[in-house]
Amino acid sequence: MTIANPPDFLVHDQRDDVGVVVVEEVETRQRLCSWCMETDKIVAVTATQPIPLGHKIALKEIAEGDDVIKYGEVIGRASTDITVGAHLHVHNTKTRKW
């Protein structure tokens, strides 16, 4: 299955908790579509807040203290509860070392 339009965000691995936004000016309540590069499945989510180009969007609920997965690998830990469609960045994630 392929997506008809260019994707709004990219998902690399089916285990990923996040996708990377590749369009400008994502707004609250905007429906975004992409596909998982690994499985070729369509992925859709509604943004719950504005998300800048190149930043991450949550595809799953992530509890405070949980690992965050991107590229099928742990990239950090949630510093607060994160809802589906939320903006992920330094305000709600941190390195696992600190």
N, C-alpha and C positions, 0 to 999 in steps of 0.2 A: 504494500500500500504506500502511496506517495502523497505528499501534501501538495495541493494545487498552487498555492502562492508561496513566495519565499517565507521561510519560517520566522516567527517572532522571537523564538529562543531555541537554544540547542541543548539536547540531552545526549550524552555520549554513551552511557551504560545503563542497562535496565535497573541496576541497583542504586542509581543516583537519587539523592534526596532533592537535588537542585538542578535547574537549567540556567543557562547564561543568556540573558536578554541581548538580542542583536538588532533591535529597532530602537529608534529614539522616542522619547516622550511617552512611555507607558503610563497610563493614568489609572486611578482607582476604578474598579469595576470593569476594566477593559479585558475582554476575552482574548487570550493568547493561544496560538497553536504552534506545534512543532512536531517532531518525530524523534524517536529514539534511534540513533545511528546504529546501535548494535542489533536491534530487533526489527527495525523498519516499521514500528507501530506508531500511530498518531498519539501525541500527548497534548492535552488541552488543560488550561487552568485559567482562572479569573484572578487578576491582580487585586490585592486588597489595599494597595497603596501605590503611589508613584514609584517607578523603578528606573534608574538611569541605564543607559546603554552600557553594556559590559558587566553589569552587576547581576547577581543571582536572584532567582525566584524560587520559592519553596514549592516542591511538588508533593510533599507529604507533611503531615504534622511531625514536628521535631520537638521533643521535650527538652527543657533545660538540662544540660549535662550530657545529652546524647551526642554521639559523633555525627558529623555532617559528611555525607558521601558525595563525591564528584569524580568523574572518570573511573568509577568503581572503587575508589580509594578514599580513605579518611583524609579530609582537608582541614579539619578543625572540630571544635565542640561548640554546641549552642550555649550561649551565656544567659538565655532566657527562653521561655516557650515560644515557638515559632509556628504560625498557622499556615495552612496551604494558601499559596498566592502572595505571601509576604515577601518583602525585600530582605535578602540576606546580605549582610556586609559586616563591617567592624563593630557596628552598634549592637549586634545580637549574636555574633560568633567570635571565637577566639582560638588561638593556637592550643593544641593539646598540652604543650609544654608548660604553659603558665596557668 
